[in-house]
Amino acid sequence: MEKFGKSQSVLRTEDVRFLTGQGRYVDDIVPANALYGYVFRSSVAHAEIVTLDVSDALEAEGVHAVLTAADLEAMGMNIGMKGATVKNRDGSKGAAPLRPILAKGRVRFVGEAIAFIVADTLALARDAAELIEFDYTDLPVSADPIPSDALIHPEAPDNIAFDWSMGDEAATQAAFDAAAHHITAKVVDNRIIVNSMEPRGAYAEWDGTRLHVAINAQGVWEHKDQIAHALKMDPEDIRITNPDVGGGFGMKAMAYPENFLVAAAAKSLGRVVRWMGDRSESMLSDNAGRDLISTCELAFDENHKIQAYRVTTVNNLGAYNSQFGQPIQTELFSKVLMGTYDCTTTFHAVKGIYTNTTQTDAYRGAGRPEAIFALERTMDQAARELGVDPWELRRKNFIPKDAFPYTSATGELYDVGDFDRVLTRVETECDVAGFATRRAKSEANGKLRGLGLCFYIESILGDPSEAVKVEFVEDGTAKIYVGTQSNGQGHETVYATFLSDQSGIPMELIEVVQGDSDRIAKGGGTGGSRSVTVQTHVTLAAVAKIVAQFTPYLAEKMGVDAAQISFDDNQFRADASNLAPTMLEVAEMARVDGRTDLLTFEARAEIPGRSYPNGAHVAEVEIDPETGKTSVVRYTVTDDFGNLISPMLVAGQVHGGVAQGLGQVISEHVVYDAEGQLLSASFMDYGMPRADDMPFVDFTTEPTPSTANPMGMKGCGEAGTVGSMAAVANAVQDALHARGVKQADMPFTPSRVWALLQEAHDKAA
């Protein structure tokens, strides 16, 4: 059982279905005659509700229900949505104001759900929404995390949701006091909108006994628990399914009001109720990502070794606590606070601030990209101020190979690592030696060229345990039921590949079943790059269980002692028998013999520890100073993901992650005006990256297998984003620094870059 997937790339089996239009997304599978839901949303950012009269809407043609917060409470629902909190410095809990499914008494951001209209058609529901009388008294608005006279929640004076810290503040200050060099950098991490290809959607149906809710989410069990709580139902009376999902990126991991609304309406009306968001709704109501400003400080000794690191962050939470909002820029940021560098004297302080904007929560990487971005921008600034090579400054401060296992400054146990080897490999792959020539050529053409490095590490998050079920089917195939949920990563291919490798069952005879709370008892869903490591680990346990239970059965068939039977090269063998059946053949024997107990196997297992993927991203940019346009012209990645099942799928994950990081750095930016109105509310105004913005991504691996799981794997789903942000930003800063630009913050849109160059020119003149 020492195999780990042969590391052979295979074509994704699900792609034919998707590329030929045969994907079955939530809006494709709604039962006939479903009613349509439409959300009436707030058009103002902060106001007391004076009048909310839905009577005319309720009387409109084709309308079956119009639900408000009062109606949900009258139905006996718990209307408060889940939101994790962190502890303040003084040990008290962060603020936990009510976040109602539908606005109650007050609206706090543009796009907040106020009422839910259910009608025969979407057009009729929209028409009815026009008849709702919504009068309000405006309140002061705070669209930025700065002191304001807008009190958004009484539970949070000065709009401070939490005041959190980690580390030894006194020891860190002492190290700074004694340091030979003190570097300070202000790092801005701008807000983005996730914009998954498929917007959020759901439908619900009630048969009088059980409730079924289909959601295009990143797992089913969290939603099952939350809907059960909201509707005060026994969880066993609820079935949650995830069909094909067109992108999630963390944004679809948590609950939203619409999930509860379709469930409540379906249960109340006894009809199927559907809701599907459009792009405008997504931009107004989906949880956003990032949105923080950090002051980062590094203390160095006279030999440029890091002595201490201090980060002070202000985090814009939006109007409410989203499901994971408070932990993202605190506990999850701190997972990789010190990155790959050998320093354990750190202090991390964060204030979370409520504003009259959409909530912020997990976006590809969830805290770790933000932490690495802050650290790696600061390392580059330190190199400039110290007058040393940024690559050598990193190399000098790496955790040495012989120091592993290594306990980081914030308590993470890095099991393995060889950072110097990875950096040496990427140095060759990206041709650092030829950069000066390429820069000179760009300058001859009137362009600025910059080189940027980011060396990252990330901590794999989420539940370390997972469940699986393997079923041998009468037609000679097998099914594997998994607890994670694909939203574009290729799970169907990778799980079938892994089970085939471990069991000998041909891949084309394996069906991967996911996203159904009735078909597998428990699962952790997808998020935090956990899926492959936890799911393959429990698959190993299931295969071991199959072998263990098939062996005594075969001993009788083969007429040998069970101890003589081995499972080698995907066949059961014994020296005293000429039989050598495969797993599928043993299953068929058992079926013929009526041994149904040998046809289904379930397992649950927990990985021994987290894995820590790491690697180096190197970006080269070219900037046209006449227009400010920034182009990423070369991009090189060398990662350490440990052992790989499918290198091609891994490369795809890296490419996608790089695109999302590059998008944030170059063009993506959420803008609110002073009244809390979203100005970047369409693709006409929000700068999504396009095909011609993406460079070719040169991807290689330099693996050091993890010791934290039997397969030696390290998660890869979010690594591309974790590494790309600082690599591109550092390259832009490198290009601009030659023209006197000392501080450049993303996004590096043409207008912003042009303005920075003009300002630097004017100062020099």
Secondary structure, DSSP 8 states (H G I E B T S, - for coil): -----TT-----TTHHHHHTT---BTTTS--TT-EEEEEEE-SSSSEEEEEEE-HHHHTSTTEEEEE-HHHHHHTT---B------B-TTS-B------BSS--SEE-STT-EEEEEEESSHHHHHHHHTT-EEEEEE-----SSS--S----TTSGGGEEEEEEEE-HHHHHHHHHH-SEEEEEEEEE--B----SS--EEEEEE-SS-EEEEE-SS-SHHHHHHHHHHHT--GGGEEEE--B-S--TTTTSS--HHHHHHHHHHHHHTS-EEEE--HHHHHHHS-BB--EEEEEEEEE-TT--EEEEEEEEEEEEESS--SSHHHIIIIIHHTTTTTTB----EEEEEEEEE-SS--B---TTTTHHHHHHHHHHHHHHHHHHHTS-HHHHHHHHB--GGG-SEE-TTS-EE----HHHHHHHHHHHTTGGGHHHHHHHHHHTT-EEEEEEEEEE----S-SEEEEEEEE-TTS-EEEEESS--SSS-HHHHHHHHHHHHH---GGGEEEE-SBTTTSS----S-TT-HHHHHHHHHHHHHHHHHHHHHHHHHHHHTS-GGG-EEETTEEE-TT-S----HHHHHHHHHHTT-GGGSEEEEEEE-SS----EEEEEEEEEE-TTT--EEEEEEEEEEE-BS-S-HHHHHHHHHHHHHHHHHHHHT----B-TTS-BS--STTTS----GGG---EEEEE-----SSSTT-B---TTHHHHHHHHHHHHHHHHHHHTTT-----S---HHHHHHHHHHHHHHH-
